Amino acid sequence: MKRTLLACCLLCTITIGRAQNTSGKISYTETVKLNIDLGGGIDMQSNGAVNSNDIRKMIPNEQRLKKVLYFSPDATLYIADKSKEKENNDADQGNGNMHMRIHMDVPEDITYSSLKDSKLIEQRDFMGRRFLVTSDIEKAKWKLTGNQKTILNYPCQEAVMQRDKDTITAWFTAAIPISAGPQGYSGLPGAILEAKQNSNMVIEAEAVSFGDESNKLIVRPREGKKVTESEYRGIVAKKTKEMAQEYGGNGNGNVIIKIQH
């Protein structure tokens, strides 16, 4: 009798603990490889002679963005952390008497996932235009590897998925029982605290907090021209081709670099 009662108490404790972990916020750092190929399209504005090799060394090869995932049992919202906006946009580089300030505009992309009806709504900025892309959340074909590690004191398991030409690696924890993660990644029995897409992008959780107050921040995006995923890809492909033709067929465009001594 005592053993049965103890087991029931433990079950209630676990159930309550899980219920408390279904609403909250996860803060991430998203590191994106820039892989900027300047080629021959470099315009240098300088007051004196400048070594082009020094300039190339000063150009950053990656961009770090601060993002936030608000989650609830019904929906999630992945968005840029407005409190870190300057950190997202600006980079200062120096080399001797030369100083370079690089301002990188960060698109105000928003990813909203409805967990109730499996709908994905993404607000995307492209070439000064805003789009609202709606699609169904596809059933992800994750494969568990058996690897485990701890992230922010949460026990995590590794899962891998192949999507077109991309290999997605994710570390998720069942201690946060929400099938969601950054960039719309989902389909695992727990929140994703770390994700990697090929070698181009790494997303790492920095902090986790719980509370129903995050629920009011999960708002479906409504700004932009409504298009399907295939329509959006067609728009991007067409514009990219036009830019490649305009800038000599290399698709990179001209880069203007201003040097301050």
N, C-alpha and C positions, 0 to 999 in steps of 0.2 A: 504494500500500500504506500509506504513512504517513498519507495523507488519510483512508483508511478507518478506520485504527486511531484517529485523533484523533476522528473522528465517533463511534465506538463509546464512547470514553472520555467524551465530552460527554453522550451519551445516558445512560450509567450514572450520571453525576453528577446529572443532572436527575431521574432516576428515584428515586435515593436521597434527594434533597432533598425530593421530593414525599412520599415514604413517611414521612419524619420530621415532616411537617406535618399528619398525619391524626389526631393525638390532642393535646388541650390544652385551653386555657381562653381565653375572650374575655370581658372585662369591659365592660359597657355602662352608659350613663346613659339612663334611660327618662323622657322628659319628657311628662307628660300634662296637657292643658288641662282645668281644673276647670269653668269656665263656670258658677259658682254663681250662681243667680238667687234671691236672698233673698226677693223678692216682699214679701208682708205677713207672712210667718211668722217674725218675728224677736222673740225674747224677750230683752230686755236686762237684765242684773243689774249694777247699778252703784251706787257710793256717792255719785254726784253727777250733775249734768247732763252728758250726752255728746252730741256732734253725730253723728247717725247717718251722715252723709256721710263723716266721718272714719273711722268703723268700716268702711264699705264699702271705703275706700281701703286699709285695712290687711289686708283679707282677700286671701290669695294667689290668683292666677288660674291657677296651675299647680303641679304636684307633680313633684319629681324623685326617681326611684327608682334605686337601684343594683342591677343585675342581673348574673348570671353565666351564661354558656353553656359547659357542659362538653361536649366532643365527642370522638368516636372513630369508627372506620370503621363500627361497628355501631349506635350510638345517640347521642343528645344529651339533655342535661338543662338546661332554662332555669329559673332559680330566683333568689329574692332573695338578695343578698349579705348574709349575716348579720353580717359585720364592719362594715357600714354601716347597721345597723338603726336607730340613733338618728337618723342623717341622713335616713333614709327617712320617719320618723314625725313628727318635731317641727319646728315652724316658729315662730320668735319675731318679732313685729312690734311696732314702737314708733312713737309719734307724740306728741312733747312729753312730758307727764306721764302719758300713757296707754300701758299695756303690754298686749299680747295674746299669749298662748301658745296655739297651735293644735296639737292632737294629732290626727293622721290615722291611723287604723288601716289598715294595709296587709294585704290578704288574703294568706294564705300559698299563693298560686297556684303550681303547679308544672307545667311542660310537658315531657313525656317523649316523644321521638320515636324509634321503632324504625326504623332505616334498612334493616334486613334484611327485615322483613315489612310495611313501610309502614303501621305502626299509630301512632296518636297517642293518648296517655293524658294527660289533664289533671286535676289536682287543683285544684278551685275552691272557695273559701269564699264563701258568700252568706248574709247575714242570720244569722250565727251557725251555719250548717249547712255541712257539708263534703260535696262531691260528687266522684265519680270518673267523668269523662266519657271514654268510649272511642269512637274513630272511625277510619276509614281516612284515611290521608294522601292528600288529593286531588291529582291531577295538575294542578299550577299552570299557568295559561295566561299565562306571562310574555311580554312583548314587549320586545326589546332596542331602546333608543333610539339607540345609537351614541355617547352621551355618555360621557366618561371623566373620572376625577379620581383623585387619590391620597389614601388614608386610612391614617394610621399607617405611611407609607412603602410601602403595598401598592397596586399599580395596580388600579383598580376600574372596572367598567362599570355602567351604569345599566339597570335593567329596570323595567317598569311592568305592573301587573296590576289588573284590575277584578274585585272580589269583592262581589256583591250591589250595595249602594249605596256601597261603599267603594273608593277608589282607593289602591292600595298601590304605593309607589315604593321600590325597593331598590337599593343599591350593593353589588356582590359582587366578590370577588377569586378568580381561578383559582389564585392562589399558595397558597391553603389549600383543597385539593381535597376539601372536604366539602360535600355538598348540604344545607346546614342554615343556620339563623339564629335570631334571637330570635323569641319569640311563636309558634313553630311554623312560621314562614315557611321554605319550602324549594323545591326544584325547579329550582335554578340550578346551573350547573357551577362552584360555588365557595361559600365561606362569605360570608354577608351581614354586612357591617360597618356598614351604616347602613340604616335603614328608616323610612318615613314613612307614616302612615295618615291620609289627608285632611289637615286642619290640626289634628287633635286629639291626635296622638301622634307623637313623634319619638324614635327609638332610635339612639344613636350609640356606636360602639365606642371605648373609652378605652385598652385595652391588650390585647395578645395574647401568650400564652405557650404553649410546646409541651412535651409530656412525657406518658408513659404513666401517670404517677401520678394523673392526672385520671380515668382509667378507672374506678377503684374508687368514685368519687363519683357515677357515673352509675347511680342506683338507681331502678327503676320505682316510682312512688308507689302506695300500697296503701290509704290511709286515705280513708274517705268512702263514701257510698251510691252504688252503681254505677247509672249512668243513661246513656242515649244523648244525643246532642247535641239532638235534638228534644225529648226529655223535659225536659232541663235548661232549654231556652228556655221551655217551657211553665210550669215552676215559677217562673222569674223573672218572666214576664209576669203570672202570677196574683198573686204577692206584690206586684208593683209596682202593680197595679190596686187591691189591698186598701189599700195605703198611701195611694194617691191619694184614695180614698174617706174614709179615716180622717182625713186632714189637709186636708179641704176641697176635694178634687178637683184640686189643683194638682200633686200628685205630688212636691213638693219636701220636704215634712215641715217641722217646726219646727226652727229653729236657735237654740240658746241660746248667748249670747255673754256671757262674764264679763269685766268691765273692772277692771283694777288701776291705781290712781293712784299 
